[in-house]
């Protein structure tokens, strides 16, 4: 899902009175990534925003 898709899901959920806590958190993460200039990157760029918010970094993938 992309940020715009999450917005649509949030709007629909709110119209139905559904709890959208996880979707709201994902939307905030996408907003954070966009504000960091990662908006044009692939989905995994949101990991950078999450790492920065947590003050940690994920280890690089192991090869072979």
C-alpha positions in Angstrom: 0.0 0.0 0.0 1.1 3.5 -0.6 0.3 6.6 1.4 -2.7 7.6 -0.8 -4.1 4.0 -0.4 -3.7 4.3 3.4 -5.6 7.6 3.3 -8.5 6.0 1.4 -8.5 3.1 3.9 -8.5 5.5 6.9 -11.4 7.5 5.4 -13.4 4.4 4.8 -12.7 3.0 8.2 -13.7 6.2 9.9 -16.9 6.3 7.9 -17.7 2.8 9.3 -16.6 3.7 12.8 -13.8 1.1 12.7 -10.7 1.2 14.9 -7.9 2.1 12.4 -4.9 2.3 14.9 -2.5 0.2 12.9 -3.4 1.9 9.6 -3.0 5.3 11.3 0.4 4.4 12.4 1.4 3.2 8.9 0.1 6.5 7.5 2.2 8.5 10.0 5.2 6.5 9.0 4.6 7.2 5.3 4.3 10.9 6.2 7.5 10.8 8.1 9.3 9.2 5.2 7.9 11.7 2.7 9.0 14.6 4.9 12.5 13.1 4.9 12.6 13.2 1.1 11.9 9.5 0.6 8.5 10.0 -1.1 9.8 8.9 -4.5 11.5 5.8 -3.1 10.2 2.2 -3.0 8.2 0.9 -0.1 11.2 -0.2 1.8 12.4 3.4 2.1 9.9 3.7 5.0 12.2 1.5 6.9 14.7 4.4 7.0 12.1 6.6 8.6 11.2 3.9 11.1 14.9 3.3 12.0 15.5 7.0 12.5 12.4 7.3 14.8 13.6 4.4 16.8 17.2 5.6 16.9 18.5 2.3 15.5 19.4 0.8 12.2 18.6 -2.5 10.7 21.7 -4.6 9.8 22.4 -5.0 6.1 21.3 -8.2 4.5 23.7 -11.1 4.6 25.0 -12.3 1.3 25.4 -15.9 0.4 
